[in-house]
Amino acid sequence: MATEGQSAGEYIQHHLQNLQVCRVEDQWVWNQCSGNFWALNVDSMFFSVFLGLLFLISFRQVAKKANSGVPSRFQALVEVLVEFVDGSVRDTFHGKSKLIAPLGLTIFVWVFLMNVMDLLPVDLLPQLGQLIGIPYLKVVPTTDVNVTFGMSISVFVLILYYSIKIKGIKGFTREMTLQPFNHWAAIPFNLILEGISLIAKPISLSLRLFGNLYAGELIFILIALLGVYQLPLHFMWAVFHILIIVLQAFIFMMLTIVYLSLAQEEH
């Protein structure tokens, strides 16, 4: 519920503000980082790292205690996820790499966990944070474009790595300069087309995830402004938003696999 004494605009702005720290005049300052390129969104970093560790620790515990008998419910869930991702990789990735399946599993589960934070009541953790002196707290890391760009840039680096590893510097250069028109006179035009296509991959990957989750969070905030009338709308939007949460994690994983598969194709 909106804080008393705040206008609707102030309430929305407060919930869209990250907890930031930056260095100004050789001093570290909090929440005075407007326009500072080197500002760190502490809340996004904390929740993304926390959820990543939660994923790693919980899955490792399942792997250590796995048995061939009757599995626990969580072990059964993990096995279903592993088989699902493994099947998706086998159907989509046509190269040979031991990295792709674990990477796909990590992306799917990690992005899903970050997305699912959007289902928490929008005032729950921010108000708890205010009780201990934290003025701003955004709890959904994927609504921070820095987080989604960080993940997509990592995928972009892998695309370049596999392209050069499989095709070599010469093959990668030929791909960038002699496609789609295999003629030396068309090299500048080809380079522009292929360069835009290559750079568009991490940009579209990050903005798709960011845009969908940011819009979902904003709708939850707008619903919270309705006060006591928010409950039925909140429930209906949460049910629909579950589909977005799962779908966006799946899309990010599948596009990563597809891009890495294309990077290994020599034709």
Backbone as a ProteinNet text record, in pm:
[ID]
protein_1_A
[PRIMARY]
MATEGQSAGEYIQHHLQNLQVCRVEDQWVWNQCSGNFWALNVDSMFFSVFLGLLFLISFRQVAKKANSGVPSRFQALVEVLVEFVDGSVRDTFHGKSKLIAPLGLTIFVWVFLMNVMDLLPVDLLPQLGQLIGIPYLKVVPTTDVNVTFGMSISVFVLILYYSIKIKGIKGFTREMTLQPFNHWAAIPFNLILEGISLIAKPISLSLRLFGNLYAGELIFILIALLGVYQLPLHFMWAVFHILIIVLQAFIFMMLTIVYLSLAQEEH
[TERTIARY]
84.8	0	88.5	48.4	129	150.3	270.9	304.5	225	174	97.9	186	127.3	200	272	272.9	335.9	230.7	264.5	178.6	201.8	112.6	126.8	259.5	296.3	422.4	542.8	540.6	652	661.4	546.4	544	604.5	563.6	616.8	766.7	809	950.1	1033.9	980.2	1052.5	1076.5	974.3	986.2	1070.7	1092.1	1175.3	1319.5	1351.5	1485.3	1570.5	1689	1781.7	1857.1	1900.7	1993.3	2131.8	2186.7	2310.8	2423.2	2544	2663.7	2760.6	2830.2	2926.5	3034.2	3137.4	3249.2	3242.1	3229.4	3221.8	3326.8	3416.9	3523.5	3599.7	3641.6	3722.7	3651.1	3518.1	3442.1	3327.1	3298.4	3186.3	3057.9	2959.5	2833	2719	2610	2492.6	2381.2	2319.8	2198.3	2215.9	2336.6	2363.7	2440.8	2392.9	2470.4	2401.1	2311.2	2239.4	2337.2	2333.3	2420.8	2561.3	2590.7	2724.1	2730.8	2816.4	2825.8	2872.8	2953.3	3013.5	2932.2	2808.4	2723.6	2694.7	2697.3	2669	2529.1	2447.3	2314.7	2330.5	2345.3	2379.3	2269.4	2143.9	2034.6	2028.3	2045.8	2044.7	2158.5	2277.6	2392.2	2369	2314.2	2294	2195.5	2079	1976.9	2017.7	2087.8	2131	2235.2	2330.8	2432.1	2368.7	2279.8	2213.6	2134.6	2058.2	1978.7	2067	2179.1	2273.3	2333.4	2372	2426.3	2319.9	2195.5	2086.3	2070.8	2077	2068.2	2184.2	2305.6	2423.7	2425.2	2399.3	2405.6	2296	2173.6	2062.1	2078.2	2121.5	2140.1	2259.1	2360.7	2476.1	2436.8	2353.2	2307.4	2226.1	2143.1	2065.9	2159	2260.6	2354	2430.6	2468.2	2543.2	2456.5	2327.8	2239.3	2154.3	2179	2097.4	2113.7	2004.9	2009.9	1917.1	1933.6	1854.8	1720.9	1696.5	1569.7	1462	1368.5	1260.5	1316.5	1313.6	1373.1	1282.2	1342.5	1263.2	1194.3	1100	1027.9	1121.4	1214.7	1306.2	1402.4	1449.4	1535.4	1460.7	1334.2	1254.8	1240.2	1219.8	1209	1339.7	1451.5	1582.1	1605.9	1570.7	1589.4	1504.8	1382.2	1295.7	1357.5	1409.4	1471.9	1594.7	1677.3	1799.4	1764.6	1667.1	1627	1564.5	1487	1424.2	1529.7	1625.6	1731	1818.2	1852.1	1935.3	1866.1	1735.1	1661.2	1658.4	1642.6	1642.1	1776.2	1884.5	2018.5	2041.7	2002.8	2022.2	1945.1	1826.8	1744.7	1792.5	1862.9	1895.1	2043.1	2129.8	2274.2	2333.5	2398.5	2447.7	2599.2	2665	2808.3	2839.6	2964	3008.3	3072.6	3010.4	3064.2	3001.7	3086.4	3037.3	2987.9	3005.2	2966.7	2819.9	2763.9	2635.4	2521	2512.7	2402.8	2407.7	2523.8	2528.8	2500.2	2546.4	2518.2	2368.8	2303.8	2160	2081.7	2121.9	2055.1	2074.3	2196	2225.4	2143.1	2139.5	2064.6	1916.3	1860	1715.3	1677.2	1747.4	1710.8	1741.7	1857.1	1895.9	1801.3	1773	1681.3	1541.6	1498.5	1366.9	1360.9	1464.6	1465.2	1462.4	1537.9	1536.4	1399.8	1339.1	1206.8	1100.1	1108.7	1001.9	995.5	1101.4	1097.8	990.2	946.9	844.6	707.7	691.5	563.5	547.8	656.5	646.2	568.9	490.5	422.4	523	489.1	586.2	635.5	557.8	597.4	664.9	664.1	710	855.7	948.2	1090.8	1134.8	1083	1121.5	1086.2	968.7	932.4	1015.9	1047.4	1138.6	1275.5	1318.6	1446.3	1445.5	1333.6	1325	1333.2	1285.3	1291.9	1436.3	1526.2	1667.4	1754.7	1688.7	1763.2	1801.1	1739.1	1767.2	1656.3	1686	1579.6	1519.3	1600.1	1551.9	1589.2	1500.3	1529.4	1446.9	1513.8	1451	1492.7	1394.7	1424.5	1423.4	1392	1387.3	1507.1	1613.5	1735.1	1713.2	1621.2	1601.3	1524.1	1479.4	1422.2	1530.5	1654.9	1770.5	1843.1	1845.5	1905.1	2053.9	2119.7	2260.6	2280.1	2187.1	2195.8	2171.2	2066.4	2035.5	2144.3	2199.9	2309.8	2434.4	2459	2574.4	2567.2	2447.8	2431.3	2443.6	2383.3	2387	2527.2	2603.4	2741.3	2826.6	2800	2870.5	2841.3	2715.5	2678.5	2746.8	2754.4	2819.1	2966.8	3033.7	3174.7	3188.8	3096.4	3099.8	3074	2986.4	2960.5	3088.8	3158.7	3284.8	3388.5	3395.2	3493.4	3471.8	3346.8	3319.9	3333.5	3295.8	3311.3	3456.6	3544.1	3686.9	3749.9	3704.7	3760.7	3730.5	3608.9	3569.3	3615.2	3600	3627.5	3765.7	3829.4	3957.7	3939.6	4045.4	4039.3	4003.9	4064.3	4041	3896.2	3843.5	3706.1	3605.6	3632.1	3541.8	3543.9	3661.5	3673.7	3601.3	3617.3	3545.7	3394.6	3349.2	3205.5	3152.8	3233	3189.8	3199	3287.2	3312.5	3260.3	3239	3198.3	3059.5	2980.9	2841.3	2753.3	2636.8	2576.1	2624.3	2701.6	2745.7	2893.5	2921.7	3058.9	3137.5	3168.8	3247.2	3323.4	3448.6	3532.4	3475.5	3402.7	3348.5	3236.5	3176.4	3064.9	3110.6	3242.4	3294.2	3242.8	3248.9	3197	3049.9	2969.6	2826.3	2803.6	2876.3	2864.4	2903.8	3011	3060.2	2957.2	2889.7	2785.7	2670	2624.9	2511.9	2544.7	2659.4	2697.2	2730.8	2790.8	2822.7	2697.8	2598	2471.1	2402.6	2404.3	2342.4	2409.5	2541.1	2615.4	2588.5	2592.9	2572.6	2427.9	2335.3	2193.1	2160.7	2240.6	2210.8	2212.8	2321.7	2319	2222	2204.3	2111.5	1968.3	1926.2	1789.2	1770.4	1871.6	1862.8	1839.1	1910.9	1899.7	1772.8	1741.4	1625.7	1493	1488.6	1365.2	1332.8	1432	1410.7	1382.1	1462	1443.1	1306.2	1266.7	1141.2	1019.7	1017.4	902	890.7	1004	997.9	976.4	1034.3	1014.1	867.6	807.1	665.1	578.7	612.7	537	546.8	667.8	686	607.9	609.6	538.8	387.9	334.5	190.7	158.6	245.6	224.5	224.5	314.3	320.5	193.3	145.8	22.2	-97.9	-100.5	-209	-203.8	-80.7	-66.2	-123	-132.5	-187.8	-338.2	-401.9	-547.3	-588.8	-491.7	-523.6	-596.1	-708.3	-779.4	-840.6	-849.9	-909.8	-807	-683.1	-576.9	-576.8	-635	-615.9	-663.5	-786.9	-827.5	-744.9	-713.1	-629.8	-488.9	-435.6	-301	-296.8	-399.5	-403	-412	-498.7	-516.5	-389.3	-325.5	-203.6	-89.4	-84.1	20.2	7.3	-117.1	-138.2	-90.2	-124.7	-78.7	72.3	125.7	268.3	355.7	301.1	376.8	419.4	329.7	363.3	479.3	478.4	585.6	717.6	713.4	833.9	902.2	822.9	878.6	919.5	834.6	860.8	987.1	1008.5	1127.1	1255.2	1250.5	1367.4	1395.9	1290.3	1306	1359.9	1305.8	1350.6	1497.4	1538.7	1678.6	1768.8	1729.1	1808.4	1814.2	1698.8	1694.2	1769.2	1755.4	1828.3	1978.6	2019.9	2162.4	2211.4	2135.8	2174.3	2177.3	2075.6	2069.2	2187	2216.6	2327.9	2461.2	2481.7	2606.9	2612.7	2497.4	2494.8	2530.5	2474.7	2507.2	2654.6	2711.2	2852.5	2944.4	2899	2983.6	2961.6	2861.3	2836.8	2933.7	2997	3102.2	3049.5	2927.4	2877.1	2817.5
-119.1	0	124.2	225.4	347.2	410.6	461.8	525.9	654.5	677.4	798.6	921.7	1025.4	1149.4	1155.3	1046.1	1044.1	1058.4	1133.4	1137.4	1010.7	985.9	866.7	868	987	997.2	970.4	1022.8	1000.8	854.4	792.2	651	564.2	590.6	514.6	537.8	663.9	697.2	631.4	626.9	565.1	417	348.2	204.2	169.9	268.2	243.9	289.8	338	388.3	277.7	255.5	158.2	216.6	129.7	168	176.3	296.2	317.6	368.8	334.8	389.3	426.6	538.1	582.1	665.6	694.3	772.4	914.6	1011	1152.5	1228.6	1294	1372	1287.6	1167.2	1074.9	1024.4	1028.9	975.2	888.4	780.1	695.1	755.3	776.8	835	745.2	750.3	669.6	757.5	708.4	768.3	914.5	950.2	1082.3	1065	971.8	927.5	958.5	1053.8	1087.3	1128.1	1057.9	1088.5	1033.2	961.4	904.5	768.4	757.3	633.1	516.5	543.2	437.1	403.6	449.9	416.9	266.7	210.4	68.1	51.6	-29.4	-61.3	-177.3	-141.9	-239.6	-343.5	-301.4	-396.1	-499.3	-455.1	-548.9	-649.8	-601.2	-690.7	-789.3	-741.7	-829.1	-940.9	-906.1	-1007.6	-1103.2	-1053.7	-1143.2	-1242.2	-1194.7	-1284.2	-1380.3	-1330.1	-1415.2	-1527.4	-1494.2	-1595.1	-1691.6	-1641.6	-1730.4	-1831.1	-1784.9	-1875.6	-1974.1	-1927.2	-2015.8	-2128.6	-2094.9	-2195.5	-2294.6	-2244.4	-2331.8	-2424.3	-2368.9	-2448.3	-2554	-2514.7	-2609.6	-2721.8	-2689.4	-2792.8	-2882.9	-2825.7	-2907.7	-3006.3	-2961.6	-3051.6	-3167.5	-3137.7	-3243.6	-3341.9	-3288.9	-3375.9	-3466.4	-3413.7	-3492.8	-3601.9	-3573.9	-3668.9	-3750.5	-3735.7	-3806.3	-3957.1	-4030.7	-4176.8	-4234.3	-4361.9	-4427.8	-4478.2	-4460.9	-4502.6	-4399.2	-4392.9	-4295.1	-4156.2	-4064.7	-3932.2	-3843.3	-3745.1	-3643.8	-3556.8	-3475.1	-3389.4	-3290.6	-3235.5	-3137.6	-3205.2	-3326.4	-3399.5	-3430.2	-3467.9	-3495.3	-3369.6	-3253.3	-3127.1	-3094.7	-3112.5	-3085.4	-3177.2	-3304.3	-3399.5	-3360.3	-3316	-3271.7	-3150.9	-3055.2	-2936.4	-2973.3	-3060.9	-3101.9	-3172.9	-3263.1	-3334.3	-3239.3	-3142.8	-3045.8	-2962.3	-2910.2	-2828.1	-2912.6	-3033.7	-3121.9	-3153.5	-3178.2	-3202.8	-3081.7	-2963.1	-2839.2	-2816.1	-2844.9	-2827.7	-2927.7	-3053.9	-3155.6	-3121.6	-3063.8	-3030.6	-2905.3	-2817.9	-2686.1	-2668.8	-2719.3	-2697.6	-2810.7	-2777.6	-2877.8	-2897.7	-2827.2	-2844.9	-2942.8	-2940.4	-3025.5	-2937.9	-2931.8	-2853.2	-2902.4	-2920.5	-2961.4	-2841.8	-2721.2	-2600.9	-2564.3	-2595.8	-2540.1	-2585.2	-2715.1	-2764.4	-2705.2	-2706.6	-2640.4	-2490.8	-2426.9	-2284.2	-2261	-2344.6	-2331	-2351.3	-2450.8	-2475.2	-2357.6	-2305.6	-2191.6	-2069.4	-2040.3	-1924.1	-1938.6	-2055.9	-2074.2	-2059.9	-2130.4	-2128.7	-1993.2	-1936.4	-1808.1	-1695.8	-1687.7	-1584.3	-1606.2	-1732.5	-1759.8	-1712.7	-1741.6	-1700	-1547.9	-1479.2	-1332.9	-1278.1	-1341.1	-1296.9	-1319.4	-1432	-1468.7	-1373.6	-1296.8	-1195.7	-1091.1	-1081.9	-984.2	-1019.7	-1143.8	-1185.6	-1147.1	-1102.7	-1055.7	-923.9	-898.6	-768.8	-654	-553.7	-450.1	-371.9	-367.7	-290.6	-374.9	-507.2	-594.2	-570.1	-600	-585.2	-438.6	-347.8	-207.4	-149.1	-184.7	-132.5	-196.4	-325	-388.3	-321.6	-285.1	-215.7	-80	-8.3	123.5	113.6	3.2	-15.4	-26.8	-71.6	-83.4	23.2	126.4	240.7	234.9	145.8	138	213.7	328.9	414.2	360.6	292.3	240.4	93.1	15.7	-127.1	-183.9	-211.9	-282.3	-428.7	-516.6	-656.4	-747.1	-693.4	-775.6	-738.6	-817.9	-779.8	-763.8	-841	-834.2	-710.6	-627.6	-497.6	-390.4	-430.7	-341.4	-373.6	-279	-304	-336.8	-293.5	-327.3	-476.8	-540.7	-684.6	-761.4	-726	-799.1	-776.6	-654.7	-629.9	-706.3	-717.1	-793.4	-938.2	-999.3	-1138.1	-1150.5	-1057.5	-1067	-1040.8	-952.9	-929	-1053.7	-1126.4	-1252.5	-1351.9	-1358.6	-1445.2	-1398.2	-1267.2	-1210.7	-1249.1	-1245.9	-1286.8	-1433.7	-1517.9	-1660	-1678.5	-1596.2	-1603.6	-1575.4	-1469.6	-1436.3	-1545.9	-1599.3	-1704.6	-1828.2	-1876.3	-1996.1	-1970.7	-1851.2	-1818.1	-1824.4	-1765.9	-1764	-1901.1	-1972.7	-2104.4	-2203.7	-2205.2	-2301.7	-2258.5	-2130.7	-2082.7	-2022.5	-1988.3	-1920.7	-1772.4	-1696.5	-1552.2	-1528.6	-1608.6	-1591.1	-1621.7	-1732.1	-1769.4	-1670	-1622.4	-1524.4	-1393.8	-1353	-1230.9	-1244.3	-1361	-1384.7	-1380.2	-1436.3	-1436.1	-1294.3	-1207.7	-1070.4	-982.7	-1018.1	-928.5	-980.1	-1111.2	-1167.4	-1230.8	-1197	-1239.1	-1115.7	-1106.9	-1207.8	-1201.6	-1096.4	-1081	-1114.7	-1224.5	-1275.7	-1205.1	-1078.4	-1001	-893.4	-871.6	-777	-635.3	-597.4	-462.4	-441.1	-550.7	-539.8	-552.2	-556.6	-576.1	-469.7	-340.1	-240.1	-260.8	-290.9	-312.9	-438.1	-545.1	-669.6	-648.4	-573.1	-549.9	-474.5	-378.2	-303.4	-396.2	-476.9	-566.6	-670	-735.9	-840.5	-781.5	-662.2	-598.1	-562.6	-506.7	-473.4	-599.8	-704.8	-831.3	-889.4	-879.5	-934.4	-854.3	-722.4	-637.2	-641.1	-663	-666.5	-784.5	-890.3	-1009.4	-979.5	-924.4	-896.6	-784.8	-686.4	-576.8	-627.6	-705.9	-757.8	-856.8	-936.4	-1034.9	-967.8	-859.8	-791.5	-707.3	-633.6	-543	-618.7	-736.3	-815.2	-855.8	-908.3	-950.1	-830.4	-725.7	-605.6	-543.5	-526.3	-458.9	-531.6	-663.8	-740.1	-737.4	-752.7	-755	-615.3	-514	-376.3	-336.8	-373	-342.2	-415.3	-541.5	-617.4	-556.4	-514.1	-450.8	-320.1	-242.7	-114.8	-135	-238.8	-267	-305.7	-385.3	-419.7	-293.6	-199.4	-74.5	7.4	13.2	88.3	23.8	-108.5	-178.3	-147.7	-138.6	-112.2	24	116.9	249.4	246.5	134.7	126.1	96.7	74.1	50.7	-80.8	-76.7	-199.2	-267.8	-198.3	-257	-332.2	-340.1	-396.6	-548.9	-615.5	-760	-842.1	-824.2	-906.1	-878.3	-751.2	-718.3	-772.2	-762.2	-813.9	-963.9	-1035.4	-1180.6	-1215.1	-1147.8	-1177.9	-1148.2	-1033.8	-1000.5	-1094.6	-1137.4	-1230.1	-1363.8	-1413.1	-1539.5	-1528.3	-1417.4	-1397.2	-1376.8	-1307.8	-1273.8	-1397.9	-1502	-1626.8	-1679.2	-1667.5	-1711.2	-1629.5	-1498.6	-1411.7	-1447.1	-1473.2	-1506.5	-1630.8	-1735.3	-1860.6	-1844.1	-1779.6	-1764.5	-1684.5	-1575.5	-1493.2	-1565.5	-1648.7	-1729.2	-1830.5	-1891.4	-1989.8	-1924.6	-1808.1	-1739.1	-1700	-1646.9	-1607.7	-1729.2	-1842.8	-1964.4	-2012.8	-2018.9	-2072.9	-1985	-1853.6	-1765.1	-1776.9	-1794.5	-1815.8	-1941.7	-2050.8	-2176.3	-2160	-2093.1	-2072.8	-1988.7	-1879.6	-1793.3	-1868	-1949	-2024.4	-2135.4	-2191.2	-2291.1	-2228.7	-2110.1	-2039.7	-2001.6	-1969.4	-1930.1	-2044.2	-2168.2	-2284.3	-2339	-2287.4	-2335	-2268.3	-2349.6	-2297.8	-2247.2	-2288.4	-2244.5	-2104
0	0	0	-74.2	-85	51.4	70.3	196.7	212.4	333.1	358.2	339.3	282.6	262.1	128.9	53.3	-77.5	-186.5	-289.6	-406.4	-487.7	-582.9	-666.1	-741.9	-794.2	-867.2	-779.3	-657.7	-564.6	-524.3	-507.1	-469.3	-580.1	-703.6	-817.1	-831.4	-823.5	-837.8	-729.2	-608.1	-496.7	-522.6	-576.2	-598.2	-720.9	-806.9	-925.3	-905.3	-784.7	-754.5	-692.2	-748.3	-691.3	-572.5	-484	-377.8	-442.2	-451	-525.9	-436.7	-478.7	-416.5	-528.2	-509.9	-610	-542.4	-616.9	-563.4	-618.3	-529.1	-566.2	-486.2	-557.1	-493.4	-390.7	-435.8	-355.6	-230.5	-231.5	-119.3	-172.7	-99.1	-134.8	-76.8	-161.6	-117.8	-161.9	-86.1	-114	-169.9	-279.1	-335.5	-376.7	-416.8	-471.9	-602.7	-683.3	-799.7	-931.7	-933.3	-1055.8	-1166.1	-1278.2	-1390.6	-1377.9	-1269.7	-1251.1	-1318.9	-1420.3	-1497.8	-1411.9	-1310.5	-1230.1	-1106	-1099.4	-984.9	-981.7	-862.4	-844.3	-785.1	-849.5	-796.2	-697.1	-571.5	-468.8	-451.2	-455.2	-435.8	-548.4	-673	-785.7	-773.9	-737	-721.3	-607.8	-495.4	-380.7	-413.7	-468	-492.7	-605	-706.7	-814.3	-763.8	-683.9	-627.9	-527.7	-442.2	-343.7	-411.7	-514.4	-583.7	-661.7	-715.2	-781.9	-685.7	-566.6	-464.9	-417.5	-403.9	-364.4	-465.7	-592.8	-698.7	-690.7	-679.4	-679	-557.6	-440.9	-318.1	-314.8	-350.4	-344.3	-446.1	-567	-668.6	-634.3	-572.8	-532.5	-423.3	-331.3	-225.3	-282.8	-381.8	-446.5	-516.9	-585.4	-656.7	-560.2	-444.1	-346.4	-284.5	-266.1	-198.7	-295.4	-426.1	-524.9	-509.9	-525.8	-518.7	-624.3	-649.9	-754.2	-702.3	-573.2	-516.1	-538.2	-444	-454.1	-424.1	-521.9	-499.6	-415.4	-351.9	-283.5	-388	-342	-436.7	-504.3	-425.3	-483.7	-581.2	-547.8	-640.4	-770	-758.5	-878.1	-963.5	-897.6	-970.1	-1042	-972.7	-1033.8	-1153	-1138.3	-1249	-1369.8	-1344.4	-1454.7	-1525.5	-1447.2	-1506.3	-1588.5	-1534	-1604.3	-1735.2	-1731.2	-1851.8	-1953.9	-1905.7	-1995.4	-2067.7	-1992.4	-2052.9	-2144	-2101.2	-2182.8	-2315.5	-2311.1	-2434.5	-2524.6	-2466.2	-2545.5	-2612.9	-2540.2	-2597.5	-2710.1	-2689.9	-2793.2	-2921.1	-2905.9	-3022.9	-3095.2	-3025	-3080.6	-3112.5	-3024.5	-3040.3	-3123.3	-3235.1	-3328.3	-3320.3	-3230.5	-3214.1	-3102.2	-3059.2	-2949.1	-2842.1	-2726.3	-2615.4	-2485.8	-2385.2	-2253.4	-2172.1	-2226.6	-2153.9	-2173.8	-2290.4	-2329.9	-2239.8	-2209.1	-2125.4	-1983.8	-1914.6	-1783.1	-1791.6	-1898.4	-1916.2	-1933.8	-2014.9	-2035.1	-1905.9	-1826.1	-1698.3	-1604.1	-1597.8	-1510.3	-1549.7	-1678.9	-1726	-1693.5	-1724	-1703.6	-1556.7	-1468.9	-1326.9	-1265	-1298.1	-1237.9	-1280.2	-1409.4	-1457.5	-1399.7	-1390.6	-1331.7	-1186.7	-1107.9	-967.6	-954.9	-1040.6	-1036.3	-1077.5	-1178.7	-1223.5	-1117.4	-1046.3	-953.2	-833.8	-811.1	-705.2	-732.3	-857.7	-895.3	-837.6	-790.9	-734.6	-588.1	-524.6	-386.9	-383.4	-278.8	-266.7	-278.8	-357.7	-391.9	-270.7	-162.8	-44.6	62.7	47.8	156	192.1	102.8	133.4	140.6	54.1	69.9	207	262.2	394.4	504.5	489.8	585.9	580.1	458.7	443.6	510.5	498.8	562.4	714.1	769.8	914.9	964.7	878.4	918.8	852.7	796.8	745.5	598.9	521.4	377.8	304.4	246	189.9	60.7	-21.4	-148.9	-159.1	-221.5	-236.7	-351.6	-463.3	-575.2	-567.1	-562.2	-531.1	-653.7	-770.9	-892.8	-980.4	-977.6	-1052.3	-1202.2	-1259.9	-1404.8	-1448.6	-1354.1	-1391.1	-1394.5	-1374.1	-1383.2	-1513	-1605.6	-1737.2	-1726.3	-1618.6	-1601.1	-1581.4	-1510.7	-1487.5	-1616.4	-1689	-1812.3	-1917.3	-1923.7	-2016.6	-1975.1	-1844.8	-1798.2	-1842.8	-1831.5	-1874.7	-2026.4	-2100.2	-2246	-2300.6	-2236.3	-2280	-2256.6	-2147.8	-2123.9	-2235.7	-2278.2	-2390.2	-2518.2	-2537.4	-2656.2	-2662.3	-2548.4	-2543.4	-2582.9	-2536.8	-2574.2	-2723.3	-2780	-2924.6	-3002.5	-2963.6	-3030.3	-3009.7	-2889.5	-2857.8	-2944.9	-2951.3	-3029	-3178.5	-3224.4	-3366.7	-3408.9	-3328.7	-3361.4	-3339.2	-3234	-3204.5	-3316.6	-3368.1	-3470.3	-3609.4	-3640.6	-3776.5	-3792.8	-3679.8	-3686.6	-3717.5	-3697.7	-3726.8	-3873	-3962.1	-4105.8	-4141.3	-4089.4	-4120.2	-4063.8	-3941.7	-3880.4	-3958.9	-4004.2	-4083.7	-4216.8	-4281.8	-4408.3	-4387.6	-4276.6	-4247.9	-4230.9	-4170.6	-4145.6	-4270.1	-4363.7	-4477.3	-4611.1	-4624.6	-4754.1	-4751.6	-4652.5	-4646.8	-4625.7	-4690.1	-4778.9	-4922.9	-4959.5	-5097.7	-5106.9	-5176.4	-5183.7	-5294.8	-5268.1	-5364.9	-5288.2	-5328	-5252.1	-5251.9	-5358.5	-5366.7	-5263.6	-5215.5	-5121.4	-4975.9	-4953.7	-4816.8	-4719.4	-4751.5	-4655	-4622	-4725.4	-4703.7	-4619.4	-4652.1	-4574.7	-4429	-4409.1	-4273.4	-4189.7	-4251.7	-4180.7	-4143.9	-4241.3	-4217	-4109.2	-4123.9	-4028.9	-3891.7	-3891.1	-3763.6	-3685.9	-3757	-3691.5	-3640.2	-3722.1	-3681.7	-3558.1	-3551.3	-3437.8	-3311.1	-3321.4	-3203.9	-3156.3	-3249.4	-3212.6	-3121.9	-3125.8	-3045.2	-2895.5	-2840	-2695.6	-2658.2	-2748.9	-2718	-2708.6	-2808.8	-2807.1	-2693.2	-2664.7	-2556.7	-2422.4	-2398.4	-2269.4	-2260.2	-2365.6	-2360.1	-2357.3	-2419.4	-2415.5	-2272	-2201.7	-2062.7	-1973.4	-1986.7	-1905.2	-1927.9	-2053.7	-2085.2	-2030.9	-2045.3	-1997.6	-1845.6	-1775.6	-1628.8	-1571.4	-1634.7	-1588.3	-1602	-1714.8	-1735.4	-1633.4	-1606.3	-1506.9	-1368.9	-1329.9	-1199.4	-1190.9	-1298	-1298.1	-1281.3	-1343.3	-1327.9	-1184.1	-1119.8	-979.2	-892.3	-922.6	-845.1	-864.6	-989.1	-1016.5	-946.8	-944.2	-874.5	-725.2	-668.5	-525.4	-487.3	-582.4	-553.6	-529	-560.5	-544.1	-401	-313.5	-172.9	-151.3	-80.2	-43.8	-165.5	-278.6	-398.4	-483.7	-434.8	-516.7	-518.6	-417.3	-402	-521.8	-571	-686.7	-811.1	-835.9	-952.5	-937.2	-815.6	-789.3	-816.1	-770.8	-790.5	-939	-1012.2	-1154.5	-1233.3	-1202.6	-1275.2	-1236.9	-1110.5	-1066.9	-1138.7	-1154.7	-1225.8	-1369.5	-1436.1	-1573.8	-1579.2	-1480.7	-1480.1	-1460.5	-1398.4	-1383.6	-1520.7	-1618.9	-1755	-1811.3	-1786.5	-1835.8	-1769.2	-1639.2	-1564.1	-1619.8	-1642.4	-1695	-1841	-1918.8	-2061.9	-2088.5	-2014.4	-2037.7	-1999	-1894.3	-1859	-1969.3	-2021.4	-2129	-2256.3	-2292.2	-2413.5	-2402.8	-2286.6	-2269.8	-2285.9	-2228.4	-2240.4	-2385.7	-2452	-2587.4	-2686.1	-2674.7	-2765.7	-2744.4	-2619.9	-2592.7	-2663	-2652.1	-2716.9	-2868.1	-2923.3	-3068.5	-3116.5	-3046.7	-3087.5	-3083.1	-2979.7	-2968.5	-3072.6	-3108.2	-3214.8	-3348.5	-3376.5	-3500.8	-3507	-3389.3	-3384.5	-3424.3	-3407.7	-3437.6	-3577.9	-3648.6	-3783.5	-3879.9	-3962.6	-4050.5	-4184.1	-4222.7	-4353.2	-4338.8
[MASK]
+++++++++++++++++++++++++++++++++++++++++++++++++++++++++++++++++++++++++++++++++++++++++++++++++++++++++++++++++++++++++++++++++++++++++++++++++++++++++++++++++++++++++++++++++++++++++++++++++++++++++++++++++++++++++++++++++++++++++++++++++++++++++++++++++++++++++++

